Each structure stands twice: as structure tokens, then as C-alpha cells.
Amino acid sequence: QVQLVESGGGLVQAGGSLRLSCAASGSISSINYMAWYRQAPGKQRELVAHIHSTGRTEYADSVKGRFTISRDNAKNTVYLQMNSLKPEDTAVYYCNADLVRLRGGVLSLDHWGQGTQVTVSS
């Protein structure tokens, strides 16, 4: 019913920038929360940032001041602008959409993309 497709990952040197995008498709009326998570090798998946449909945002302490999450509600797309990247930002980045209102009124929870690799070299 809901598909999330990420793009924009890649290899970058420390101090560089990348912009991730995630487009949601399906029978979507609205999406309350969209978020970015990441998982480094041998570590648990962690929240990077999330954004409500009103534009309210929250960030992990480790990325505050460097990453910016934004969204385009008309396109059901969320972005993550990552600046001043560090080697410790290396991870697979996953897009998440939660509290998705489908056409017909059904509320659908907790959808994930397939992930996109971000590698920061020192």
C-alpha cells in the first residue's frame, strides 16, 4: 500500500555534503511523521531526525547543526541535507513514514524504505 524509495547516498570525503531524498507512493492521503534512521555495522538502528507534517522537527544530538530534515507534503517526499560529514556518519540510512492516512481513511503505521548507503572517508 505504501512504498518508500530512498536516493542520494554515496561516498564522500569528511567535511563534504550529501542530500538524501525519500519519496513515498501508494494510496496516500497524508503522512504525519517522516523520519530518517541510520544503522552502522554492528550497531543498532538509531533515529537521525524526524519531521511532522506541520514542519516541527527533532534531531539526534550527534547531527544537530549539521543535518537538516525537510519535506514536501504535496510530493510525499522527505529530504535530509547532510553537511560537515564525519566518518562516524557512515551507515545505511533508512526512510520511515508513520501514521500514514490512506485514501478511504485507513491509518497505516510504520513503513520503511530499503535503505541507502552513506560512506564518509577520512
Buried (B, 14 or more C-beta within 10 A) or exposed (E): EBEBBBEBBEEBEEEBEBBBBBBBEBEBEEBBBBBBBBBBEEEEBEBBBBBBBEEEBEBBEEBEEBBBBBBEEEEBBBBBBBBEBBEEBBBBBBBBBBBBBBEEEEEBEEBBBEBBEBBBEE
